């Protein structure tokens, strides 16, 4: 029992030891509309944003969510599933509302992180990642191929 407790404490310490850092990407080509936290995602479908998001994801998020968002064998959730059900909704207005809800959840999770019972499961990235970079990450993740 003591060994298990020590192992759990060591893992908890490692999870909290991760410090967010800004990726080395250029967001200058992105439109000004992406510089706010307003949903829905202003970069949805933007090819430039997908490329920027992929680079940023692999620099900052892949450690927990898997390279190229392939989270099937990573310790954190597979982000490709977030909002995936929205794409199957036939009614356009309802589909857009569903995607906006998924965008809001993504933005809140990235900005403020995830903490439960005093353990940081995901660090907060607010102040580290700009809105246009987070929207680029969202654009990449929602277009990353399922494997």
Secondary structure as the mmCIF struct_conf table of DSSP 4:
data_model
#
loop_
_struct_conf.conf_type_id
_struct_conf.id
_struct_conf.beg_label_comp_id
_struct_conf.beg_label_asym_id
_struct_conf.beg_label_seq_id
_struct_conf.end_label_comp_id
_struct_conf.end_label_asym_id
_struct_conf.end_label_seq_id
HELX_RH_AL_P HELX_RH_AL_P1 UNK A 2 UNK A 17
TURN_TY1_P TURN_TY1_P1 UNK A 28 UNK A 29
BEND BEND1 UNK A 30 UNK A 30
HELX_RH_3T_P HELX_RH_3T_P1 UNK A 32 UNK A 35
BEND BEND2 UNK A 36 UNK A 36
BEND BEND3 UNK A 39 UNK A 40
TURN_TY1_P TURN_TY1_P2 UNK A 42 UNK A 45
HELX_RH_AL_P HELX_RH_AL_P2 UNK A 47 UNK A 60
TURN_TY1_P TURN_TY1_P3 UNK A 61 UNK A 61
HELX_RH_AL_P HELX_RH_AL_P3 UNK A 62 UNK A 65
HELX_RH_3T_P HELX_RH_3T_P2 UNK A 67 UNK A 69
HELX_RH_3T_P HELX_RH_3T_P3 UNK A 71 UNK A 73
BEND BEND4 UNK A 74 UNK A 76
HELX_RH_3T_P HELX_RH_3T_P4 UNK A 79 UNK A 81
TURN_TY1_P TURN_TY1_P4 UNK A 82 UNK A 83
HELX_RH_3T_P HELX_RH_3T_P5 UNK A 84 UNK A 88
BEND BEND5 UNK A 91 UNK A 91
HELX_RH_AL_P HELX_RH_AL_P4 UNK A 92 UNK A 112
STRN STRN1 UNK A 114 UNK A 116
TURN_TY1_P TURN_TY1_P5 UNK A 117 UNK A 118
STRN STRN2 UNK A 119 UNK A 122
STRN STRN3 UNK A 126 UNK A 126
TURN_TY1_P TURN_TY1_P6 UNK A 127 UNK A 128
STRN STRN4 UNK A 129 UNK A 129
HELX_RH_AL_P HELX_RH_AL_P5 UNK A 131 UNK A 143
BEND BEND6 UNK A 144 UNK A 144
HELX_LH_PP_P HELX_LH_PP_P1 UNK A 145 UNK A 146
#
